[in-house]
Amino acid sequence: MHLLWTRMLMVVVSTVIYYARWQSIALLLGVLWMAFQTLYWQPHLQPWVNHVRIGMHVSLAWCALLYMFNAFTVGACGGRPGAGHGVLGVAPGAQQRGFAVRAR
């Protein structure tokens, strides 16, 4: 039940908070808390299920850490408050470097 409340809080944070820096910090803390709770309590009887779940939480923590790194990198947001959301999309200035596909 404690993981459900943490996930709900993370959804509210990602919906309500507009600034990528504050959002990335809150999401990283939420994912680390879920990983800690899963590792500490070990809720399932089968060990392989616990290993899969903690691996999932650690991979989510890695993604949240990369999101925070992208949000706090100088020039990553381009001076706009919520511009850190396109982490997996085309990076700003990608057309100048030749990485973007040009529309004809």
QUIVEN-V684438 format. One record per residue. N is the residue number from 0. PSI is psi as a letter, one per 20 degrees, with the letter a starting at -180 (NA if undefined). NEAR is the number of other ideal C-beta (glycine too) atoms within 12 Angstrom. Layout:
n,psi,near
N,PSI,NEAR
N,PSI,NEAR
This chain:
n,psi,near
0,h,10
1,h,17
2,h,26
3,g,12
4,h,15
5,g,26
6,g,21
7,g,16
8,h,22
9,h,29
10,g,17
11,g,16
12,g,25
13,i,26
14,g,13
15,g,14
16,p,24
17,h,17
18,p,21
19,h,31
20,g,26
21,h,21
22,g,33
23,h,34
24,g,24
25,g,28
26,h,36
27,g,31
28,h,22
29,g,32
30,h,35
31,h,24
32,g,25
33,g,33
34,g,28
35,g,20
36,g,24
37,g,28
38,h,21
39,g,15
40,h,16
41,m,17
42,i,18
43,q,14
44,h,8
45,p,11
46,h,12
47,h,12
48,g,15
49,h,21
50,h,16
51,g,15
52,g,24
53,h,27
54,h,17
55,g,20
56,h,30
57,h,21
58,h,17
59,h,27
60,h,27
61,g,18
62,h,20
63,h,31
64,g,23
65,h,22
66,g,30
67,h,28
68,g,20
69,h,29
70,h,33
71,i,21
72,p,20
73,p,10
74,i,15
75,h,25
76,i,26
77,k,19
78,i,12
79,q,17
80,g,16
81,k,20
82,j,23
83,j,35
84,h,25
85,l,19
86,g,25
87,i,11
88,a,13
89,p,16
90,q,21
91,p,23
92,j,13
93,h,14
94,h,13
95,h,10
96,i,10
97,j,10
98,i,13
99,q,14
100,p,9
101,p,9
102,p,5
103,NA,3
